[in-house]
Amino acid sequence: MAGFRIFLFLIFTFFLTSSLSFASFTENLKVDTLKNGLKVITIEDHKDPTITFQIWYRVGGRNEIPGKTGLAHLTEHMMFKGSKKYKKGEVSRLIAKNGGNENAFTSQDYTAYFQNLSKDKLHISLQVESDRLANLAIDPQEFLLERDVVMEERRQRVDDDPTSSVVEEMFSAAYKVHPYRNPTIGWMSDLKNLTHEDLTKWYKTYYVPNNATIVLAGDFNRKEALQDIKKYFEDVPRGADPPQMTIKEPEQIGERRVWVNKEAQLPFIFTGFKVPNIGNADEFALNVLEYILSSGKSSRLYKSLVYEKQIAVYAGGSYDGLSKDPALFYFYAGAKPGVEVDVVEKAIYEELEKILESGITEKELQKAKNQIESGFVMGQDSIFYKAMQIGRLDAAGIEPAYLDSYIDNVRKVTVEGVKAVAKKYFKKDKRTVGILVPVKKGVQNVK
């Protein structure tokens, strides 16, 4: 789970900013809405004769209720198990036969499906996704088989992975009532009890045109593509508006700690602070601070713990801000053999204290801004990541025009501004800490 969250964050930060003309980012972008409520975002880009077709459903782990976690992810799996037009496995074979690739992913805020194809194959995506939207075949036996697959996936990714277990427990402690406390893959006890009826209800509730956005990017004619999209999708009936998740996390009034006793080689610490999500004015300074403090081997945290003090084998962190609701700024480190985890934890907070007391230098500030901008320039070469960025923003309720002013906002960040957000959010009372306590096989520690 930690890897998944970090992966998503890195994708987002990969193309946030640019030294190019930012008005041009949405210059070739247009938003349309079909009669049934389906939003369509088209981005014409004729550099290569390819397209990426993505459909984003505004539903994920945050929409699940207690006792039913894992439904969003399990539904993603079932979308590949057949529909009225396509039998089990046919979609993947069809895409591969036509030289494309496809996949899907589930997060707390959305579930998305995509195909990357040559420009003359758009009709394949339209046929596949319109049929899965309207006519998914939820076979009871296939449901049971796929539920077992997800349970095994959970065993491998979380239950048998000590660091992932710590991350899961830390998030569960950080959020008391908000659904972000639950893992997207679901709790094992919930997965065992999910029923065919549960999944059918979930699909019929959330997989409706008025809860979805198509993002099409690449080499196509917008007028013709929109006509084709209407042909395949506009007859899919609009559904009832899905229920909105309105739970608000109460203010944290003291540090929270969890210990995970598992068979492992080395101790591990994962600590996070409550911070605002995208759309808050502080996000720009927080993004810059993430690069300076915890992003990569040149960051303050890595240099201090790994190179200078030599107490950790790795260290890093992330501002996980591209989310529908307030998120965490988290830090992690793996202790070196023979080093107590308390020593590593103290060293992390010492680096934070340096920011709080002395701030950052102008040189560090400019380096972080340059890294953010150069990452965006590189990202412009990929229509897939352009489309994915727009899709993720849309799922968070943010309009594409956000990107046109983003780099200007980053450039406005000052040394004083970075220090100010550090002081505002890096408070002990807002901190949640997860510790991995290695134990020998068959031995249970008591903390």
Sequence and secondary structure as in RCSB ss.txt:
>XXXX:A:sequence
MAGFRIFLFLIFTFFLTSSLSFASFTENLKVDTLKNGLKVITIEDHKDPTITFQIWYRVGGRNEIPGKTGLAHLT
EHMMFKGSKKYKKGEVSRLIAKNGGNENAFTSQDYTAYFQNLSKDKLHISLQVESDRLANLAIDPQEFLLERDVV
MEERRQRVDDDPTSSVVEEMFSAAYKVHPYRNPTIGWMSDLKNLTHEDLTKWYKTYYVPNNATIVLAGDFNRKEA
LQDIKKYFEDVPRGADPPQMTIKEPEQIGERRVWVNKEAQLPFIFTGFKVPNIGNADEFALNVLEYILSSGKSSR
LYKSLVYEKQIAVYAGGSYDGLSKDPALFYFYAGAKPGVEVDVVEKAIYEELEKILESGITEKELQKAKNQIESG
FVMGQDSIFYKAMQIGRLDAAGIEPAYLDSYIDNVRKVTVEGVKAVAKKYFKKDKRTVGILVPVKKGVQNVK
>XXXX:A:secstr
 HHHHHHHHHHHHHTS  SS GGGTTTTEEEEE TTS EEEEEE  SSSEEEEEEEES SGGG  TT TTHHHHH
HHHTTS BSSS TTHHHHHHHHTT EEEEEE SS EEEEEEEEGGGHHHHHHHHHHHHHHB   HHHHHHHHHHH
HHHHIIIIIT HHHHHHHHHHHHH SSSGGGS TT  HHHHHH  HHHHHHHHHHH SGGGEEEEEEESS HHHH
HHHHHHHHTTS                 S EEEEEEEE SS EEEEEEEE  TTSTTHHHHHHHHHHHHSSTTSH
HHIIIIIIS  EEEEEEEE   SSS EEEEEEEEE TT  HHHHHHHHHHHHHHHHHH   HHHHHHHHHHHHHH
HHHHTT HHHHHHHHHHHHHTT  TTHHHHHHHHHHT  HHHHHHHHHHH  GGGEEEEEEEEE TT     
